[in-house]
Amino acid sequence: MKFRKKPVVIEAKRWVGVNWNEIRAFMGDTNAKIVNRRIRIMTLEGAMYADENDWIIKGIAGEFYPCKPDIFDATYEVEPE
């Protein structure tokens, strides 16, 4: 069997190494924190890390997780407003 991912509009912010306040405002009151220039994000699967230039995605259930730029670019496109 083959499956197609349902079209879902997501919110995301890119961690560029100097925008912690923007990331923190986006993520709200979570267990995310900076560890050696990476953001540690507590996900449903445990701790994951966003390196500089990674995207941080807000999932459909309000959870957050990091995504590498190449995977993000292959998976998502800008939603027209």
C-alpha positions as CSV (number, residue, x, y, z in Angstrom):
1,M,0.0,0.0,0.0
2,K,1.0,3.6,-0.6
3,F,0.0,6.6,1.4
4,R,0.0,10.3,0.8
5,K,0.6,12.8,3.6
6,K,-2.5,14.9,4.2
7,P,-2.0,18.6,3.5
8,V,-1.6,20.3,6.8
9,V,-0.7,23.9,7.4
10,I,2.0,24.2,10.0
11,E,3.8,27.0,11.9
12,A,7.6,27.0,12.0
13,K,10.5,29.3,12.9
14,R,14.1,29.0,11.8
15,W,16.8,28.9,14.5
16,V,19.6,31.1,13.2
17,G,21.6,31.2,16.4
18,V,20.7,34.8,17.5
19,N,16.9,34.7,17.6
20,W,16.3,32.9,20.9
21,N,13.7,35.5,22.1
22,E,11.7,34.9,18.9
23,I,11.9,31.1,19.2
24,R,10.9,31.3,22.9
25,A,7.9,33.5,22.1
26,F,6.9,31.0,19.4
27,M,7.3,27.9,21.6
28,G,5.8,29.5,24.7
29,D,6.2,27.7,28.1
30,T,8.0,24.5,27.0
31,N,11.1,22.7,28.2
32,A,13.2,24.1,25.4
33,K,16.6,25.7,26.3
34,I,19.9,26.6,24.7
35,V,22.7,24.0,25.1
36,N,26.0,24.8,23.4
37,R,24.3,27.0,20.6
38,R,21.7,24.3,20.0
39,I,18.1,24.3,21.2
40,R,17.1,21.2,23.2
41,I,13.5,20.5,22.7
42,M,11.6,18.0,24.8
43,T,9.5,16.0,22.3
44,L,7.1,13.1,22.8
45,E,10.1,10.9,21.8
46,G,12.5,12.5,24.2
47,A,15.1,15.3,23.9
48,M,15.9,16.4,20.3
49,Y,18.2,19.2,19.3
50,A,17.9,22.0,16.7
51,D,21.2,23.1,15.3
52,E,21.7,26.6,13.7
53,N,19.6,26.9,10.5
54,D,17.2,24.1,11.5
55,W,13.5,24.7,11.6
56,I,11.4,24.3,14.7
57,I,8.0,23.0,13.7
58,K,4.8,23.3,15.7
59,G,2.9,20.0,15.1
60,I,-0.9,19.6,14.8
61,A,-1.2,18.7,18.5
62,G,0.8,21.7,19.6
63,E,4.0,19.8,20.1
64,F,7.4,21.1,18.8
65,Y,10.2,19.3,17.1
66,P,13.3,20.2,15.0
67,C,13.6,19.7,11.2
68,K,16.7,19.9,9.1
69,P,16.6,22.5,6.3
70,D,16.8,20.0,3.4
71,I,13.9,17.9,4.8
72,F,11.9,21.1,5.5
73,D,12.4,22.4,1.9
74,A,11.4,19.0,0.4
75,T,8.3,18.7,2.6
76,Y,6.8,22.2,3.0
77,E,6.1,25.3,0.9
78,V,4.9,28.8,1.9
79,E,1.2,29.0,2.5
80,P,-0.4,31.9,0.7
81,E,-2.1,34.4,3.1
